[in-house]
Amino acid sequence: MSISGLWLTATSPRPIDAPLLDASPDHDRWLAAMDAEPEPMAGRLGLEGRLETEVLAGESVEVHDLHDDWAFVTCPEQPSHKNPRGYPGYLRAAHLDLGVSESDGAGDPAPTAGATSVDPAAFLDAVRAHAGVSYLWAGLSPHGLDSSGLVHLPLRTLGVRFPRDCSDQARHCAPVAPADAAPGDLLFFARPGSEPDHVGILTATGRMLHVPQTGRVVEEDVPTDRAETLVCAGRISALG
């Protein structure tokens, strides 16, 4: 699977990110290089504020500007409050030839959550298929996921268009009291005064699927430190 990075700016990548910038991006070599770094912030954790999300082979993008080796694009399959046309960012221009479908940007703005109806059990099965996948900031593939990617990618696989980021996901869910949440509902966590920055998928009372930062996708009892920062729960309208 070809995977390209969508960067905040054209100068966001670090020297260690070179394998992901190659004309034929090597995602596995990139992960291995970061994991070999003794200082976590020089590896995966240092992607915060640099890498926005990932773009998968065959995913459509709208190209708005080309400059040198970079394309400024939006990703209609990844709804975001950052741009009504889809997640915005900088993509290596060479990666437009890797199966990414290029649009001229003349169409309608990216739709948000779709009307497809999915059984919550099918959603949970699709999430569990990623058990053991390691945490990756902005990760959106079976090679690495962040917490909101663990929600977005299985829903996309099931034909449901749903926001990419955690805070947007919270806004697009129907509010549910945490005590009334059912399997398949989302649990959102946040630091005091901040928007949700972590999401888990409820599987049973007191249990959730999620990917802890520096960990792997796991189903477990809601950790005490997470329970203390639970701010809301939400129900995905397409599940029912």
The 8 nearest C-alpha neighbors of each residue, nearest first, counted from 0:
[[1, 2, 56, 55, 26, 140, 141, 142],
 [2, 0, 56, 55, 3, 97, 24, 26],
 [3, 1, 55, 54, 56, 0, 26, 53],
 [2, 4, 54, 53, 55, 19, 5, 1],
 [3, 5, 53, 6, 54, 52, 90, 50],
 [4, 6, 90, 52, 89, 88, 53, 51],
 [7, 5, 50, 89, 51, 88, 8, 49],
 [6, 8, 88, 49, 51, 50, 11, 89],
 [9, 7, 11, 10, 6, 89, 88, 49],
 [8, 10, 11, 89, 6, 69, 7, 12],
 [11, 9, 8, 12, 13, 7, 6, 49],
 [10, 12, 49, 8, 9, 7, 6, 13],
 [13, 11, 10, 16, 49, 14, 6, 9],
 [12, 14, 16, 15, 11, 17, 10, 49],
 [15, 13, 16, 17, 12, 18, 20, 11],
 [14, 16, 13, 17, 32, 33, 29, 18],
 [15, 17, 13, 14, 18, 19, 12, 29],
 [16, 18, 20, 19, 15, 14, 21, 13],
 [19, 17, 29, 25, 20, 21, 16, 24],
 [18, 20, 24, 17, 25, 16, 21, 26],
 [19, 21, 17, 18, 24, 22, 91, 16],
 [22, 20, 24, 23, 18, 19, 17, 25],
 [21, 23, 93, 24, 94, 20, 91, 19],
 [22, 24, 21, 25, 94, 97, 20, 1],
 [25, 23, 19, 21, 18, 20, 22, 26],
 [26, 24, 18, 28, 19, 27, 29, 23],
 [25, 27, 29, 28, 19, 24, 30, 2],
 [26, 28, 30, 29, 25, 31, 142, 18],
 [29, 27, 31, 25, 30, 26, 32, 18],
 [28, 30, 26, 18, 32, 27, 31, 19],
 [31, 29, 27, 33, 32, 28, 34, 26],
 [30, 32, 28, 34, 29, 33, 27, 35],
 [33, 31, 29, 35, 30, 34, 28, 36],
 [32, 34, 42, 30, 35, 36, 31, 43],
 [35, 33, 31, 36, 32, 30, 42, 43],
 [36, 34, 32, 33, 31, 37, 42, 30],
 [35, 37, 34, 33, 38, 42, 41, 39],
 [38, 36, 39, 35, 34, 41, 42, 33],
 [37, 39, 41, 36, 40, 42, 35, 34],
 [40, 38, 42, 41, 44, 37, 43, 36],
 [39, 41, 45, 44, 42, 38, 43, 46],
 [42, 40, 39, 38, 45, 36, 43, 44],
 [43, 41, 33, 39, 40, 45, 44, 36],
 [44, 42, 45, 46, 33, 135, 39, 40],
 [43, 45, 40, 46, 42, 39, 47, 136],
 [44, 46, 40, 43, 41, 47, 42, 39],
 [45, 47, 49, 44, 50, 43, 48, 136],
 [48, 46, 49, 45, 44, 50, 136, 137],
 [47, 49, 46, 50, 7, 51, 45, 11],
 [48, 50, 11, 46, 47, 7, 6, 51],
 [51, 49, 6, 46, 52, 7, 5, 137],
 [52, 50, 6, 5, 137, 7, 49, 88],
 [53, 51, 137, 5, 50, 138, 4, 139],
 [52, 54, 4, 5, 139, 3, 138, 55],
 [53, 55, 3, 2, 4, 58, 5, 56],
 [54, 56, 2, 58, 57, 1, 3, 53],
 [57, 55, 98, 1, 99, 58, 2, 97],
 [56, 58, 99, 98, 100, 55, 59, 97],
 [59, 57, 99, 55, 56, 100, 54, 60],
 [60, 58, 100, 99, 101, 57, 74, 75],
 [61, 59, 74, 101, 73, 102, 100, 72],
 [60, 62, 102, 104, 73, 72, 103, 101],
 [61, 63, 72, 64, 103, 71, 60, 102],
 [64, 62, 72, 71, 61, 104, 65, 70],
 [63, 65, 71, 70, 62, 66, 72, 69],
 [66, 64, 70, 69, 71, 67, 63, 92],
 [65, 67, 69, 68, 70, 64, 71, 92],
 [66, 68, 69, 65, 92, 70, 91, 9],
 [69, 67, 92, 91, 66, 70, 93, 65],
 [68, 70, 91, 92, 66, 67, 90, 65],
 [71, 69, 65, 92, 90, 64, 89, 72],
 [70, 72, 89, 64, 63, 88, 62, 90],
 [73, 71, 62, 61, 63, 87, 88, 70],
 [72, 74, 87, 85, 86, 61, 60, 84],
 [73, 75, 85, 60, 86, 76, 77, 61],
 [76, 74, 85, 109, 77, 84, 78, 73],
 [77, 75, 74, 78, 160, 85, 109, 59],
 [76, 78, 163, 75, 85, 74, 86, 162],
 [79, 77, 162, 85, 111, 86, 163, 76],
 [78, 80, 81, 86, 85, 162, 82, 163],
 [79, 81, 82, 83, 167, 78, 86, 85],
 [82, 80, 79, 86, 87, 83, 85, 78],
 [81, 83, 84, 80, 85, 79, 86, 87],
 [84, 82, 85, 108, 109, 80, 79, 81],
 [85, 83, 108, 109, 82, 75, 73, 74],
 [86, 84, 75, 74, 78, 73, 109, 82],
 [85, 87, 74, 73, 79, 77, 78, 82],
 [88, 86, 73, 72, 85, 82, 74, 81],
 [89, 87, 6, 7, 5, 72, 71, 73],
 [88, 90, 71, 6, 5, 70, 8, 9],
 [91, 89, 5, 70, 69, 92, 71, 4],
 [90, 92, 69, 93, 94, 68, 70, 20],
 [93, 91, 69, 70, 94, 68, 95, 90],
 [94, 92, 91, 95, 22, 96, 68, 97],
 [95, 93, 96, 97, 92, 91, 22, 3],
 [94, 96, 99, 93, 97, 92, 101, 98],
 [95, 97, 94, 98, 93, 99, 92, 100],
 [98, 96, 94, 99, 95, 56, 1, 93],
 [97, 99, 57, 56, 96, 100, 95, 58],
 [98, 100, 57, 58, 56, 95, 97, 59],
 [101, 99, 59, 57, 58, 60, 98, 102],
 [102, 100, 60, 61, 59, 99, 62, 103],
 [103, 101, 61, 104, 60, 62, 100, 59],
 [102, 104, 105, 61, 62, 101, 63, 106],
 [103, 105, 61, 102, 106, 62, 63, 107],
 [106, 104, 103, 107, 102, 61, 108, 63],
 [107, 105, 104, 108, 103, 102, 109, 84],
 [106, 108, 109, 105, 84, 104, 110, 83],
 [109, 107, 84, 83, 110, 106, 85, 75],
 [108, 110, 84, 75, 85, 83, 107, 78],
 [111, 109, 108, 112, 78, 113, 75, 160],
 [110, 112, 78, 161, 160, 113, 109, 162],
 [111, 113, 161, 160, 159, 110, 114, 162],
 [114, 112, 160, 159, 115, 111, 237, 161],
 [113, 115, 237, 116, 112, 159, 236, 160],
 [116, 114, 113, 237, 159, 117, 158, 238],
 [117, 115, 237, 238, 114, 239, 118, 159],
 [118, 116, 238, 237, 239, 119, 115, 121],
 [117, 119, 121, 120, 239, 238, 122, 116],
 [120, 118, 122, 183, 121, 238, 117, 123],
 [119, 121, 123, 118, 122, 124, 183, 182],
 [122, 120, 124, 118, 119, 123, 125, 117],
 [123, 121, 119, 125, 120, 124, 126, 118],
 [124, 122, 126, 120, 125, 121, 127, 119],
 [123, 125, 127, 121, 126, 122, 120, 128],
 [126, 124, 122, 128, 153, 123, 127, 121],
 [125, 127, 123, 128, 124, 129, 153, 122],
 [126, 128, 124, 129, 130, 125, 123, 208],
 [127, 129, 125, 126, 130, 124, 123, 153],
 [128, 130, 127, 132, 126, 131, 141, 216],
 [131, 129, 216, 127, 128, 132, 217, 215],
 [130, 132, 216, 215, 133, 129, 217, 214],
 [133, 131, 215, 216, 130, 129, 143, 142],
 [134, 132, 215, 143, 214, 131, 216, 135],
 [135, 133, 144, 145, 215, 143, 214, 212],
 [136, 134, 138, 143, 144, 145, 137, 43],
 [135, 137, 138, 145, 46, 47, 134, 43],
 [138, 136, 52, 51, 145, 135, 50, 139],
 [139, 137, 144, 135, 143, 145, 136, 140],
 [138, 140, 144, 148, 53, 137, 143, 152],
 [139, 141, 142, 143, 138, 144, 152, 55],
 [140, 142, 143, 132, 129, 144, 139, 138],
 [143, 141, 140, 132, 144, 133, 27, 138],
 [144, 142, 135, 138, 133, 140, 141, 134],
 [145, 143, 138, 135, 139, 134, 148, 149],
 [144, 146, 148, 135, 138, 136, 134, 147],
 [145, 147, 149, 210, 148, 198, 197, 209],
 [148, 146, 150, 165, 149, 164, 145, 151],
 [147, 149, 151, 145, 139, 150, 146, 144],
 [148, 150, 147, 146, 151, 152, 144, 145],
 [151, 149, 147, 148, 152, 153, 154, 146],
 [150, 152, 148, 154, 163, 153, 149, 155],
 [151, 153, 155, 154, 148, 150, 149, 156],
 [154, 152, 156, 125, 155, 126, 151, 150],
 [155, 153, 157, 159, 151, 156, 152, 158],
 [154, 156, 158, 159, 152, 157, 153, 160],
 [155, 157, 153, 154, 158, 152, 159, 125],
 [158, 156, 154, 155, 159, 153, 117, 122],
 [157, 159, 155, 156, 154, 160, 115, 113],
 [160, 158, 155, 154, 113, 157, 115, 161],
 [161, 159, 112, 113, 155, 111, 158, 76],
 [160, 162, 112, 111, 159, 151, 78, 163],
 [163, 161, 78, 168, 79, 77, 167, 164],
 [162, 164, 77, 151, 78, 79, 147, 161],
 [165, 163, 167, 147, 166, 162, 168, 79],
 [164, 166, 168, 147, 167, 196, 195, 169],
 [165, 167, 169, 195, 168, 164, 194, 170],
 [168, 166, 170, 169, 164, 165, 162, 171],
 [167, 169, 165, 171, 166, 170, 162, 164],
 [170, 168, 166, 167, 172, 171, 165, 233],
 [169, 171, 167, 168, 172, 166, 173, 233],
 [172, 170, 168, 169, 167, 173, 112, 235],
 [173, 171, 233, 234, 235, 169, 170, 174],
 [172, 174, 234, 233, 175, 235, 171, 236],
 [175, 173, 233, 172, 232, 234, 176, 231],
 [176, 174, 233, 232, 177, 180, 173, 179],
 [175, 177, 179, 178, 232, 180, 174, 231],
 [178, 176, 180, 232, 179, 175, 231, 186],
 [177, 179, 176, 180, 175, 204, 181, 232],
 [180, 178, 176, 177, 175, 181, 232, 204],
 [179, 181, 177, 178, 184, 175, 176, 232],
 [180, 182, 184, 183, 179, 201, 203, 202],
 [183, 181, 202, 201, 184, 203, 180, 119],
 [182, 184, 119, 201, 200, 181, 202, 123],
 [185, 183, 234, 182, 201, 181, 233, 200],
 [184, 186, 200, 233, 232, 199, 201, 234],
 [185, 187, 232, 199, 198, 200, 231, 233],
 [188, 186, 198, 231, 195, 229, 232, 230],
 [187, 189, 229, 197, 195, 228, 230, 198],
 [190, 188, 195, 196, 228, 194, 193, 230],
 [189, 191, 193, 192, 228, 188, 195, 194],
 [192, 190, 193, 189, 228, 194, 230, 195],
 [191, 193, 190, 194, 189, 195, 230, 228],
 [194, 192, 190, 191, 189, 195, 196, 188],
 [193, 195, 189, 166, 196, 192, 190, 188],
 [196, 194, 189, 188, 166, 187, 197, 165],
 [195, 197, 189, 165, 188, 194, 166, 198],
 [198, 196, 188, 195, 146, 187, 165, 189],
 [199, 197, 187, 186, 146, 147, 188, 165],
 [198, 200, 209, 186, 208, 185, 207, 201],
 [199, 201, 185, 208, 207, 183, 184, 186],
 [200, 202, 207, 182, 183, 184, 203, 206],
 [201, 203, 182, 207, 206, 183, 200, 208],
 [204, 202, 206, 182, 201, 205, 207, 181],
 [205, 203, 206, 202, 201, 181, 182, 180],
 [204, 206, 220, 221, 203, 207, 201, 202],
 [207, 205, 220, 203, 221, 219, 204, 202],
 [208, 206, 201, 202, 200, 218, 219, 199],
 [207, 209, 218, 200, 199, 217, 201, 219],
 [210, 208, 199, 216, 217, 146, 207, 211],
 [209, 211, 216, 215, 146, 134, 217, 214],
 [212, 210, 214, 213, 215, 209, 134, 216],
 [211, 213, 214, 134, 210, 145, 135, 215],
 [214, 212, 134, 211, 215, 133, 135, 44],
 [215, 213, 211, 212, 134, 133, 210, 216],
 [214, 216, 133, 131, 210, 132, 134, 217],
 [217, 215, 210, 131, 130, 132, 209, 133],
 [216, 218, 208, 209, 130, 215, 210, 219],
 [219, 217, 208, 207, 209, 206, 216, 220],
 [218, 220, 206, 207, 221, 217, 208, 222],
 [219, 221, 206, 205, 222, 207, 218, 204],
 [220, 222, 206, 205, 207, 219, 226, 223],
 [223, 221, 225, 224, 220, 226, 219, 227],
 [224, 222, 226, 225, 227, 221, 220, 228],
 [223, 225, 227, 222, 226, 228, 221, 229],
 [224, 226, 222, 228, 227, 223, 229, 221],
 [227, 225, 223, 229, 228, 224, 222, 221],
 [226, 228, 225, 224, 229, 223, 188, 230],
 [227, 229, 188, 225, 226, 189, 230, 190],
 [230, 228, 188, 226, 227, 187, 231, 225],
 [229, 231, 188, 187, 228, 189, 232, 195],
 [232, 230, 187, 229, 186, 177, 233, 176],
 [233, 231, 186, 177, 175, 185, 187, 176],
 [232, 234, 174, 172, 175, 185, 173, 184],
 [233, 235, 184, 173, 172, 236, 185, 174],
 [236, 234, 172, 237, 238, 173, 233, 184],
 [235, 237, 238, 234, 172, 173, 239, 112],
 [238, 236, 116, 235, 115, 114, 117, 239],
 [239, 237, 117, 119, 236, 116, 235, 118],
 [238, 118, 117, 116, 237, 119, 236, 235]]
